[in-house]
Amino acid sequence: MLHQAYKNPLNIQQIGDPFVLKASDGRYYCYPTSAVQDGFKAWSSDDLIEWKAEGFVYEKAKNEKAWGYRQFWAPEVVERDGKFYMYYTARWKEKDSLRIGIAVADAPTGPFRDVSDRPMFDDGIAAIDAHVFTDEDGRRYLYYSRDCSENVVDGRKESHIYAFELGSDMMTPKHEGVLLIRPDQPWEFKSGEDVRWNEGPFVLKHAGAYYLMYSANCFAARDYSDGYAVSDSPLGPYKKFSKNPILAADGTKVSGPGHHCVTVSPDGSELFIVYHTHTDPEAGGGDRQVCMDRMIFAEDGSVVVFGPTLSKQPAPSRNRGD
């Protein structure tokens, strides 16, 4: 069935932190934080509109090397040379602290298996929300957030975004993480003075510049929103956009839009930001759903998001004859 339009939310429910991979087989695969916190489920689609549940693609119980025991969050998947690398967050048994690990599969629907019985790195502090960006020269960088559960600055809990270059094995940091951004704009303080967040990094390159997109405020709150910062280098320094946020709650019908990724339409001509919102705008919390909207780079280089929307939108553009 060829859809002419779509409407938010999409048919992926009870999730959070959606990441969409457009794989070499031409299909899309969505990997979110699942409501069941002992692994990850996936959904697949041909058009970004109708999504088919693929079930669990990573299960703790079926991973002999599983080092995490709960809080399985925010998976992202990178395809390379016929392999699929999943970067995910979980709570490490050994230190009872959040860390980032890697699992690998031969297919986008798994099964993903841990490559080690330990996290991929340990700098002594909680780390979440891994994102891998591949530059035009083939070099890869891993972005992540030092989590506010353990990152205390001047007596205040803060989540900061760091990054390092990855080795050719897709698993080994080439150096220690570099601090890129921290909460410092007024819109990022809406969840209170005691805890502040910059998390959920996602990087795009446009016209030679690096756009570090991210979320701020508490994920469970209405004011969870997206902004971005720009740099001439993948490792910064980054300057935040003065008109952040670029995606935020709209009236009373949309709450907490954030922790997004960006993908392209089936014909590659359009950008779409894929994000979650609270299923119940009044309740907020961890019950979330997937939404998407169009996104462009304006003539001045700024990012423009046409959302959040709840009305019917034209379907993502497809190749003629599809």
C-alpha positions in Angstrom: 0.0 0.0 0.0 1.4 3.4 -1.0 0.6 5.9 1.6 -0.1 9.5 0.6 0.2 10.9 4.1 1.1 10.1 7.7 0.1 11.3 11.1 1.8 11.4 14.4 2.2 9.4 16.5 3.5 6.4 14.4 2.6 2.9 15.3 5.6 2.3 17.7 4.3 2.7 21.2 5.6 2.2 24.8 9.2 3.1 23.9 11.7 5.9 24.3 14.8 7.2 22.5 14.1 6.0 19.0 17.0 5.5 16.6 16.3 4.7 12.9 18.8 3.0 10.6 18.3 3.0 6.9 20.1 -0.2 6.0 21.7 -1.4 2.8 18.7 -3.6 2.1 16.7 -0.4 1.6 14.5 -0.9 4.7 14.3 1.2 7.8 14.9 -0.3 11.3 13.9 1.5 14.5 15.7 0.6 17.7 14.3 2.3 20.8 14.4 1.9 24.5 11.8 -0.8 25.2 9.3 -0.8 28.0 10.6 -4.2 28.9 14.0 -3.4 30.4 16.0 -6.6 29.8 16.8 -6.1 26.1 15.9 -4.3 22.9 13.1 -4.7 20.4 13.1 -3.5 16.8 10.6 -2.4 14.2 11.0 -2.3 10.4 9.4 -0.3 7.6 9.7 0.4 3.9 8.3 3.9 4.0 8.8 5.3 7.6 5.0 5.2 8.1 3.9 1.7 8.7 6.1 -0.2 11.1 6.3 -4.0 11.6 7.3 -5.3 15.0 10.4 -7.6 14.7 10.4 -8.6 18.4 13.6 -8.8 20.5 16.8 -8.3 18.7 19.0 -8.2 21.8 18.1 -10.2 24.9 20.1 -10.2 28.1 19.2 -13.8 28.9 20.6 -15.0 25.6 23.9 -13.1 25.8 26.6 -15.2 27.6 28.7 -12.1 27.9 26.0 -9.7 29.1 27.6 -7.3 31.6 24.5 -5.2 32.1 21.7 -6.3 34.4 19.0 -3.6 34.0 18.3 -0.2 32.6 18.9 -1.1 28.9 18.6 2.2 27.2 19.0 4.1 23.9 20.4 1.6 21.4 21.9 2.8 18.1 23.0 0.6 15.2 25.8 1.1 12.6 26.1 -1.0 9.5 29.6 -1.8 8.3 30.9 -4.5 5.9 27.9 -6.8 6.4 27.9 -6.5 10.2 25.6 -4.5 12.4 27.1 -2.9 15.5 24.7 -2.0 18.3 25.9 0.6 20.9 23.7 0.7 24.0 23.5 1.7 27.6 23.0 -0.6 30.6 23.8 -0.7 34.3 27.1 -2.5 34.9 26.9 -5.3 37.5 30.5 -4.8 38.6 30.2 -1.1 39.6 26.4 -0.7 39.7 26.8 2.2 37.3 25.6 3.0 33.8 28.0 2.3 31.0 28.0 1.8 27.2 28.5 -1.6 25.5 28.6 -3.1 22.0 26.8 -6.1 20.5 27.2 -7.3 16.9 24.8 -9.1 14.6 24.9 -10.4 11.0 21.4 -8.9 10.3 19.6 -5.7 11.3 17.1 -7.9 13.2 19.7 -9.6 15.2 20.3 -11.6 17.2 22.8 -9.1 18.6 25.6 -10.6 20.8 27.9 -8.8 23.2 31.5 -8.6 22.0 32.8 -8.4 25.6 31.8 -9.1 29.1 32.6 -5.6 30.0 31.6 -2.1 28.8 33.5 -0.7 25.9 35.2 1.9 28.1 35.3 3.0 31.7 36.4 6.5 32.7 35.1 6.1 36.2 31.7 7.8 35.7 28.3 6.9 34.4 28.0 7.1 30.6 24.8 6.9 28.5 23.3 7.6 25.0 26.1 6.4 22.6 26.0 7.8 19.1 28.4 7.0 16.3 29.1 9.6 13.5 31.1 8.6 10.4 32.8 11.4 8.7 33.4 11.8 4.9 37.0 10.6 5.4 35.8 7.3 7.0 36.9 8.3 10.5 34.3 7.5 13.2 33.5 9.3 16.4 31.5 8.1 19.4 29.4 10.8 21.2 27.9 10.1 24.6 26.6 11.8 27.8 28.3 11.7 31.1 25.2 11.1 33.2 24.0 13.4 35.9 23.5 10.5 38.2 27.3 10.7 38.9 28.6 13.8 37.2 28.5 16.5 39.8 29.7 20.0 39.1 29.8 22.7 41.8 27.4 20.6 43.8 24.9 20.2 41.0 24.1 17.1 39.0 24.7 17.7 35.3 24.8 15.6 32.1 27.5 16.7 29.7 28.2 15.5 26.2 31.6 14.1 25.4 33.2 12.4 22.3 36.2 10.5 21.2 37.5 9.0 17.9 36.9 5.3 17.4 39.5 2.9 16.3 39.1 0.9 13.0 37.6 -2.0 15.0 34.6 0.2 15.8 35.1 -0.7 19.5 38.3 0.9 20.8 38.5 4.6 21.9 41.6 6.3 20.4 41.8 8.7 23.3 40.0 9.9 26.4 36.6 11.6 25.9 36.6 15.4 25.1 34.0 17.6 26.7 31.9 19.2 24.0 28.9 20.9 25.6 27.2 21.3 29.0 23.8 22.9 30.0 24.4 26.6 29.8 21.4 28.1 28.0 18.3 29.3 29.9 15.9 26.9 28.2 18.0 24.0 29.5 17.2 25.0 33.2 13.5 24.3 33.1 13.6 21.1 35.1 15.1 22.8 38.1 18.3 24.1 39.6 19.6 20.8 41.2 19.8 18.7 38.0 20.5 19.7 34.4 20.8 17.7 31.3 22.6 17.7 27.9 22.0 14.2 26.5 21.0 12.1 23.4 23.6 13.4 21.0 23.2 13.1 17.2 25.6 14.5 14.7 25.1 15.7 11.1 27.5 17.3 8.7 26.3 20.0 6.4 28.3 22.4 4.2 31.5 21.4 6.0 30.1 22.1 9.5 29.3 19.6 12.2 25.9 19.9 13.9 25.7 18.3 17.3 22.1 17.9 18.1 21.0 17.0 21.6 18.2 17.0 24.2 17.9 19.0 27.4 15.8 19.0 30.6 14.3 15.9 32.2 13.0 13.2 29.8 9.9 12.7 32.0 9.0 16.4 31.9 7.0 18.5 29.4 10.0 20.7 28.7 12.3 17.9 27.4 13.3 19.5 24.1 16.0 19.5 21.3 18.7 22.0 20.4 22.0 21.9 18.6 25.5 23.3 18.5 27.9 23.8 15.5 31.6 23.3 15.0 34.2 23.2 12.3 35.6 20.0 13.8 33.9 16.7 15.0 35.5 17.2 18.4 34.7 20.9 18.8 34.8 23.5 20.1 31.0 23.7 19.6 28.9 26.9 19.8 25.2 26.5 20.6 22.5 27.9 18.4 21.2 31.1 19.9 17.6 30.3 19.1 17.4 26.9 20.7 15.3 24.9 21.2 14.4 23.8 17.7 11.9 21.1 18.8 9.8 21.7 21.9 6.3 21.1 23.4 3.5 22.8 21.5 0.6 23.9 23.6 -0.9 21.2 25.8 -1.2 18.4 23.2 2.5 17.5 22.8 4.8 16.9 25.7 8.5 16.1 25.9 9.6 15.9 22.3 13.2 14.8 22.3 16.0 12.1 22.1 15.9 12.1 18.4 17.7 10.8 15.4 17.7 12.1 11.8 17.0 9.9 8.7 16.2 10.4 5.0 13.1 9.8 2.9 13.1 6.6 0.7 14.3 8.6 -2.2 16.9 10.4 -0.1 15.6 13.9 -0.9 14.1 14.8 2.5 15.4 14.9 6.0 13.2 13.6 8.9 13.7 14.0 12.6 12.4 11.0 14.5 11.8 11.6 18.2 9.6 10.5 21.1 6.8 12.3 22.9 4.8 11.4 26.0 1.9 9.2 25.3 -0.1 11.1 27.9 0.9 14.8 27.7 -0.5 15.5 31.1 1.1 12.6 32.9 4.6 12.8 31.2 7.0 10.1 32.5 8.5 7.1 30.7 5.5 6.0 28.6 6.4 7.4 25.2 5.7 7.0 21.5 7.5 7.7 18.2 6.8 10.8 16.0 8.6 12.3 13.0 8.6 15.6 11.2 10.4 17.2 8.3 13.7 19.1 8.9 15.8 21.3 6.7 18.9 23.4 6.7 18.0 27.0 5.9 20.0 29.2 3.6 21.9 30.6 6.6 22.8 27.1 7.8 20.4 27.0 10.7 18.3 23.9 11.4 14.5 24.2 11.0 12.1 21.6 12.2 8.6 21.6 11.0 7.0 20.3 14.1 5.9 18.9 16.4 2.8 18.1 14.3 -0.4 16.2 15.0 -2.2 16.9 11.7 -1.8 14.8 8.5 1.5 15.4 6.7 2.6 14.4 3.2 4.2 11.0 3.1 8.0 11.0 2.8 9.0 11.2 -0.8 9.6 8.0 -2.8 11.3 7.2 -6.1 9.0 7.3 -9.0 7.4 3.9 -9.7 7.5 2.8 -6.1 
